[in-house]
Amino acid sequence: MSHRPSVIFGLLCFALLCITGCAPAPVTIPAPPAVEAEKPILFRPYIPSTQPISPNTDALPTDPRDASRRVDFLYSVEIWEILLPRDSVTTDEAFWKRVDEQSIDLPMYDQLFKNGIRVGVLPLSELGEIVTLIEERRGKRTQLQGMSGKLIEIPINLDLPRQTLFYYNRAGTLIGRTYERCANTMLFSFESTPRNPDRIRMTLTPVVRGHDKKLQFVTIPGKPDREIKEISEERRYDTNLQLDMGLTNALVIAPSVEARWNTSLGNAFLIKRNPSEELERLLIIIPRAFKRDEAPAAK
């Protein structure tokens, strides 16, 4: 009986130790991570690779891998229009010897040439004489900037009372038509060539647009009824002028000898008639690319 109080005291101490030992530890809530300031996105000039990459089949990966990261480019495209006396460039074979006309697909080149349009690729290192012509003739400059450009209008002649045009389509068939009260313009588009960052895809389309508007039923997507709208008649000529060109070159567009026919596309779009003389248009399109990049983090 003498040991009973000590036993009870020991049991009480053991229970107290169990209670204090099972108490939950204090929870420390970590502070939220600091939000980094958004880094500005910059564009730096893009220098195309000049060395061809030779394929090495031994180094090709055989296991599945993630798709390569898409590279965004900002393009700055300059379009220079130089007006020269008739046949200054058309018949100047010394000039065309410096222009690479073989880089144009033969069907495209043939169709353009027969329609009075001559095209070629000129290395940027050969632009010295062009710069002189621009300074002497006070060339007109149009600059376009963006990731891409769709159907940008280049005005040619905005007030024609009447004109008749004949052109050769891709099948080589000659088609003619007469227009009343119309305007001639060119639609220019550019974008990055898919899977080839060293090239830019450019498209140029001659367009005749009538001034007179006609009432026409138009179907509106998502609506069962049709609406009547005033629409100007427009004819786009498929001259097949679409080119994937390297970023170290400029595109040259001038009249061909077939532009001597007043009803050809080359005559209508690349010949300008003044009261005292006829002038021919020399178009020089110079693309430049800027690669999307991130600015280095501030220290």
ABEGO torsion letter per residue (X at the ends): XAAAAAAAAAAAAAAAAAAAAABBBBBBBBBBBBBBBBBBBBBBBBBBBABBBBBBAAABBABBBBBBBBBBBBBBBBBBBBBBBBGAAAABAAAAAABBAAABBAAAAAAAAAAGBBBBBBBAAAAAAAAAAAAAAGBBBBBBBEABBBGBBBBABABBABBBBBBBBAAGBBBBBBBBGBBBBBBBBBBBBBGBAABBBBBBBBBBBBABBBBBBBBBBGBABBBBBBBBBBBBBBAGBBBBBBAABBBBBBBBAAAABAABAAAAAABBBBAABBBBBBBBBBBBBBBBBBBBBBX
